[in-house]
């Protein structure tokens, strides 16, 4: 059994595969040479992250492939339906990066609430000449404790976001396309555990009542947040999108930043990746990151291990 980890795999994942007697090819093969490499080496399993596209052409060109594994949650770069039609097994690792994405959501929320995105731009330029003026300007900020956190999408990441919000003393409102009630458990350093019951409410209630909104849905066919949804929100709301580009209308977002409906927003994902629109990159009320939700050393180690464990179980 030969496995090609074309976008790399963590040391922990590689070790687990090798200990199971699986031959690992930890090469990085360009898209134009990938089919040839797979066929020449009779690769059975292709492991990818987001960089490698597994489309119909690749699947058709590589009859030796039996399994495709995706390191991460999203499967946008894999033609899953066609792969399954052709008899391939496709799996992903939905658990491993959950905490890293949720923590990034709050990194952005704290940044927006305390104006750190602006402060980090202005201080290197004018901190020596306008220190007191900047101090007064950035004092117009907020605590998260006691505020209402609206979570749109209550999958694994949305649930983890809810847990962190609860620990900060926030009121948590949840929306999910399929209404559900669930119990979340918080574990503490001394062994104590607390359970909280969460139930979903309507999207309208989340939009109308939330001071901070986190979008944690899967990819959508159309905008989930557009003009009508922005108009339902509180004046001065803060929004974070660490889900997928195209979930939120970026043009509409900029308009509502300008008119003050939205006080600040954070984007880790963009409609036009890897070339975000310049007005987004330049806007002072936006906190931005280049799609790094699951890109921590911890998450990558866990992703590699989860990939290996799932593959070993399949085999």
VEXDREN-2710 file (C-alpha; in Angstrom, 1 decimal):
% VEXDREN-2710
k/r/px/py/pz
1/UNK/0.0/0.0/0.0
2/UNK/1.5/3.3/-1.1
3/UNK/0.4/6.7/0.3
4/UNK/1.3/10.0/-1.3
5/UNK/1.0/13.0/1.1
6/UNK/1.2/15.6/-1.6
7/UNK/0.7/18.6/0.6
8/UNK/2.8/17.2/3.5
9/UNK/1.8/15.4/6.7
10/UNK/2.9/16.1/10.3
11/UNK/5.7/14.1/11.9
12/UNK/3.2/12.3/14.2
13/UNK/1.0/11.3/11.2
14/UNK/4.0/10.1/9.2
15/UNK/5.3/8.0/12.2
16/UNK/1.9/6.4/12.7
17/UNK/1.7/5.3/9.0
18/UNK/5.2/4.0/9.0
19/UNK/4.7/2.0/12.2
20/UNK/1.6/0.5/10.6
21/UNK/3.8/-0.8/7.7
22/UNK/2.4/1.7/5.2
23/UNK/4.8/3.1/2.6
24/UNK/4.6/6.9/2.7
25/UNK/5.7/9.1/-0.2
26/UNK/6.0/12.5/1.3
27/UNK/6.7/14.2/-2.0
28/UNK/5.4/17.6/-3.2
29/UNK/4.3/17.0/-6.8
30/UNK/3.0/19.9/-9.0
31/UNK/-0.4/19.6/-10.5
32/UNK/0.9/19.2/-14.0
33/UNK/3.0/16.2/-13.0
34/UNK/0.7/14.6/-10.4
35/UNK/-1.1/12.1/-12.6
36/UNK/2.2/10.8/-14.0
37/UNK/3.7/10.5/-10.5
38/UNK/0.7/8.6/-9.1
39/UNK/0.7/6.2/-12.1
40/UNK/4.4/5.6/-12.2
41/UNK/4.5/4.8/-8.5
42/UNK/1.1/3.0/-8.4
43/UNK/-0.1/5.2/-5.5
44/UNK/-3.2/3.8/-3.7
45/UNK/-3.9/6.6/-1.4
46/UNK/-3.7/10.4/-2.0
47/UNK/-3.6/12.7/1.1
48/UNK/-4.1/16.4/0.4
49/UNK/-4.7/19.7/2.2
50/UNK/-6.2/22.6/0.3
51/UNK/-3.5/23.1/-2.2
52/UNK/-4.0/20.0/-4.3
53/UNK/-7.1/19.8/-6.5
54/UNK/-8.6/16.3/-6.9
55/UNK/-10.9/16.8/-9.9
56/UNK/-12.5/14.5/-12.4
57/UNK/-9.4/14.6/-14.7
58/UNK/-7.1/13.5/-12.0
59/UNK/-9.5/10.7/-10.8
60/UNK/-9.9/9.5/-14.4
61/UNK/-6.2/9.6/-15.1
62/UNK/-5.2/7.6/-12.0
63/UNK/-6.9/4.1/-11.9
64/UNK/-4.6/3.0/-9.0
65/UNK/-6.2/5.4/-6.6
66/UNK/-8.5/3.9/-4.1
67/UNK/-8.7/6.4/-1.3
68/UNK/-8.5/10.2/-1.0
69/UNK/-8.0/11.8/2.4
70/UNK/-8.4/15.6/3.1
71/UNK/-6.4/17.1/5.9
72/UNK/-8.9/19.5/7.3
73/UNK/-12.7/20.1/7.3
74/UNK/-13.6/21.5/4.0
75/UNK/-13.6/19.3/0.9
76/UNK/-14.0/22.1/-1.7
77/UNK/-10.9/21.0/-3.6
78/UNK/-12.1/17.4/-4.1
79/UNK/-14.9/16.3/-6.4
80/UNK/-16.3/14.1/-3.7
81/UNK/-19.4/13.0/-5.5
82/UNK/-17.6/11.9/-8.7
83/UNK/-14.8/10.2/-6.7
84/UNK/-17.4/8.1/-4.9
85/UNK/-19.2/7.3/-8.1
86/UNK/-15.9/6.0/-9.4
87/UNK/-15.5/3.7/-6.3
88/UNK/-13.0/5.8/-4.3
89/UNK/-13.3/6.3/-0.6
90/UNK/-13.1/9.9/0.5
91/UNK/-12.6/11.1/4.1
92/UNK/-11.5/14.2/5.9
93/UNK/-10.4/15.2/9.5
94/UNK/-13.2/17.4/10.9
95/UNK/-12.1/17.3/14.5
96/UNK/-8.4/18.1/14.5
97/UNK/-8.4/21.8/13.6
98/UNK/-11.6/22.7/15.5
99/UNK/-9.9/24.4/18.5
100/UNK/-7.4/26.4/16.4
101/UNK/-10.2/27.9/14.2
102/UNK/-12.3/28.7/17.3
103/UNK/-9.4/30.4/19.0
104/UNK/-8.7/32.5/15.8
105/UNK/-12.3/33.6/15.9
106/UNK/-11.7/35.0/19.4
107/UNK/-8.3/36.4/18.5
108/UNK/-10.2/38.5/15.9
109/UNK/-13.0/39.3/18.3
110/UNK/-10.6/40.7/20.9
111/UNK/-8.7/42.5/18.2
112/UNK/-11.9/44.3/17.0
113/UNK/-13.2/45.0/20.5
114/UNK/-10.0/46.6/21.6
115/UNK/-9.1/48.3/18.2
116/UNK/-5.8/46.3/18.0
117/UNK/-6.1/46.0/14.3
118/UNK/-5.9/49.8/14.0
119/UNK/-3.4/50.2/16.8
120/UNK/-1.0/47.8/15.2
121/UNK/-1.1/49.8/12.0
122/UNK/-0.9/53.3/13.6
123/UNK/1.6/52.8/16.4
124/UNK/4.6/51.9/14.2
125/UNK/3.9/55.0/12.0
126/UNK/2.9/57.6/14.6
127/UNK/3.3/56.1/18.0
128/UNK/6.2/58.5/18.8
129/UNK/4.5/61.7/17.7
130/UNK/0.7/61.1/18.4
131/UNK/0.9/58.7/21.4
132/UNK/-1.7/60.5/23.6
133/UNK/-4.0/61.1/20.7
134/UNK/-3.9/57.5/19.7
135/UNK/-4.4/56.5/23.4
136/UNK/-7.7/58.5/23.5
137/UNK/-8.8/57.2/20.1
138/UNK/-8.4/53.6/20.9
139/UNK/-10.0/53.9/24.4
140/UNK/-13.3/53.6/22.6
141/UNK/-13.4/49.8/23.1
142/UNK/-15.4/47.0/24.7
143/UNK/-15.2/44.0/26.9
144/UNK/-16.6/40.7/25.6
145/UNK/-17.9/39.6/29.0
146/UNK/-21.7/40.2/29.3
147/UNK/-22.1/40.8/25.6
148/UNK/-24.3/38.6/23.3
149/UNK/-22.4/36.3/20.9
150/UNK/-24.3/35.1/17.9
151/UNK/-23.0/31.9/16.3
152/UNK/-24.2/31.1/12.8
153/UNK/-23.6/27.4/12.1
154/UNK/-23.4/24.9/15.0
155/UNK/-21.1/22.3/13.6
156/UNK/-17.9/21.3/15.4
157/UNK/-16.3/24.7/15.1
158/UNK/-19.4/26.6/16.0
159/UNK/-19.8/24.4/19.1
160/UNK/-16.2/25.1/20.1
161/UNK/-16.8/28.9/19.6
162/UNK/-19.8/28.6/21.9
163/UNK/-17.7/26.9/24.6
164/UNK/-15.1/29.7/24.6
165/UNK/-17.9/32.3/24.6
166/UNK/-19.5/30.7/27.7
167/UNK/-16.1/30.7/29.5
168/UNK/-15.8/34.4/28.8
169/UNK/-19.2/35.1/30.4
170/UNK/-21.0/35.9/27.1
171/UNK/-24.6/35.2/26.4
172/UNK/-24.6/32.7/23.5
173/UNK/-27.3/32.6/20.7
174/UNK/-27.0/29.9/18.1
175/UNK/-28.5/29.4/14.6
176/UNK/-28.3/26.3/12.6
177/UNK/-30.0/25.4/9.3
178/UNK/-31.3/22.3/11.0
179/UNK/-32.6/23.3/14.4
180/UNK/-31.1/21.2/17.2
181/UNK/-30.5/21.2/20.9
182/UNK/-27.2/20.0/22.3
183/UNK/-25.2/19.8/25.5
184/UNK/-21.7/21.1/25.5
185/UNK/-19.2/20.2/28.2
186/UNK/-16.5/22.4/29.5
187/UNK/-13.5/20.7/31.1
188/UNK/-11.2/22.6/33.5
189/UNK/-7.6/22.1/34.6
190/UNK/-8.6/20.7/38.0
191/UNK/-10.8/18.0/36.6
192/UNK/-14.1/19.8/37.1
193/UNK/-16.6/19.6/34.3
194/UNK/-19.7/21.7/33.6
195/UNK/-22.4/21.1/31.1
196/UNK/-24.5/23.7/29.3
197/UNK/-27.6/23.1/27.3
198/UNK/-27.8/25.1/24.0
199/UNK/-30.7/25.2/21.6
200/UNK/-30.8/27.0/18.3
201/UNK/-32.9/30.0/17.6
202/UNK/-33.9/31.7/14.3
203/UNK/-31.4/33.5/12.2
204/UNK/-33.4/36.7/12.7
205/UNK/-33.1/36.5/16.4
206/UNK/-29.3/36.0/16.2
207/UNK/-28.9/38.9/13.8
208/UNK/-31.2/41.3/15.8
209/UNK/-29.8/40.5/19.3
210/UNK/-26.1/39.9/18.9
211/UNK/-23.3/42.3/19.7
212/UNK/-20.7/40.0/18.1
213/UNK/-21.4/37.5/15.3
214/UNK/-19.3/34.5/14.3
215/UNK/-20.0/32.8/11.0
216/UNK/-19.0/29.1/11.1
217/UNK/-21.0/27.5/8.3
218/UNK/-20.0/25.2/5.5
219/UNK/-19.7/26.6/2.0
220/UNK/-23.0/28.0/0.6
221/UNK/-24.3/28.4/-2.9
222/UNK/-25.3/32.0/-2.3
223/UNK/-24.6/34.7/0.3
224/UNK/-25.9/33.8/3.7
225/UNK/-25.2/37.4/4.9
226/UNK/-26.3/40.1/2.4
227/UNK/-27.9/43.5/2.5
228/UNK/-31.1/42.2/4.1
229/UNK/-29.3/40.4/6.9
230/UNK/-27.0/43.4/7.6
231/UNK/-30.1/45.6/8.0
232/UNK/-31.5/43.3/10.7
233/UNK/-28.3/43.6/12.8
234/UNK/-27.7/45.9/15.7
235/UNK/-26.0/49.2/15.0
236/UNK/-22.4/48.8/15.8
237/UNK/-22.2/45.0/15.5
238/UNK/-18.9/43.2/15.1
239/UNK/-18.6/40.2/12.7
240/UNK/-16.1/37.5/12.1
241/UNK/-16.0/35.1/9.1
242/UNK/-13.7/32.2/9.6
243/UNK/-15.9/29.9/7.6
244/UNK/-15.7/30.1/3.8
245/UNK/-15.4/32.9/1.3
246/UNK/-18.7/33.6/-0.4
247/UNK/-20.7/33.2/2.8
248/UNK/-20.8/36.9/3.3
249/UNK/-21.2/39.6/0.6
250/UNK/-18.0/41.5/0.8
251/UNK/-19.3/44.5/-1.2
252/UNK/-22.3/44.8/1.1
253/UNK/-20.0/44.4/4.1
254/UNK/-17.9/47.4/3.0
255/UNK/-21.1/49.5/2.5
256/UNK/-22.3/48.7/6.0
257/UNK/-18.8/49.4/7.5
258/UNK/-19.0/52.8/5.8
259/UNK/-22.5/53.7/7.1
260/UNK/-21.7/52.5/10.6
261/UNK/-24.1/49.6/10.9
262/UNK/-21.1/47.3/11.3
263/UNK/-18.5/48.7/13.7
264/UNK/-15.8/46.3/12.6
265/UNK/-15.3/43.0/10.9
266/UNK/-12.7/40.2/10.6
267/UNK/-12.1/38.0/7.6
268/UNK/-9.9/34.9/7.5
269/UNK/-11.5/33.8/4.2
270/UNK/-12.3/35.7/1.1
271/UNK/-14.5/35.4/-2.0
272/UNK/-11.5/35.9/-4.3
273/UNK/-8.7/33.8/-2.7
274/UNK/-5.7/34.0/-3.0
275/UNK/-6.2/37.6/-4.3
276/UNK/-8.6/39.4/-2.0
277/UNK/-10.1/42.7/-3.2
278/UNK/-7.9/45.7/-2.5
279/UNK/-10.7/47.7/-0.8
280/UNK/-10.9/44.9/1.8
281/UNK/-7.2/44.9/2.4
282/UNK/-7.1/48.7/2.9
283/UNK/-10.1/49.2/5.1
284/UNK/-9.2/50.4/8.6
285/UNK/-12.2/48.7/10.2
286/UNK/-11.2/45.2/9.1
287/UNK/-9.0/42.7/10.9
288/UNK/-7.6/40.3/8.3
289/UNK/-5.7/37.0/8.2
290/UNK/-4.8/34.9/5.2
291/UNK/-7.0/31.8/5.8
292/UNK/-5.0/30.5/8.8
293/UNK/-7.9/29.1/10.9
294/UNK/-6.4/25.6/11.2
295/UNK/-2.8/26.6/10.6
296/UNK/-1.3/26.1/14.0
297/UNK/1.5/23.7/14.9
298/UNK/-0.9/22.0/17.3
299/UNK/-3.6/21.6/14.7
300/UNK/-1.3/20.3/12.0
301/UNK/0.1/17.6/14.4
302/UNK/-3.5/16.6/15.3
303/UNK/-4.6/16.6/11.6
304/UNK/-1.7/14.4/10.5
305/UNK/-2.4/11.9/13.3
306/UNK/-6.2/11.9/12.6
307/UNK/-5.4/11.3/8.9
308/UNK/-3.2/8.4/9.7
309/UNK/-5.5/6.8/12.3
310/UNK/-8.5/7.0/9.9
311/UNK/-6.5/5.6/7.0
312/UNK/-5.2/2.7/9.1
313/UNK/-8.7/2.0/10.3
314/UNK/-10.0/2.0/6.7
315/UNK/-7.2/-0.3/5.5
END
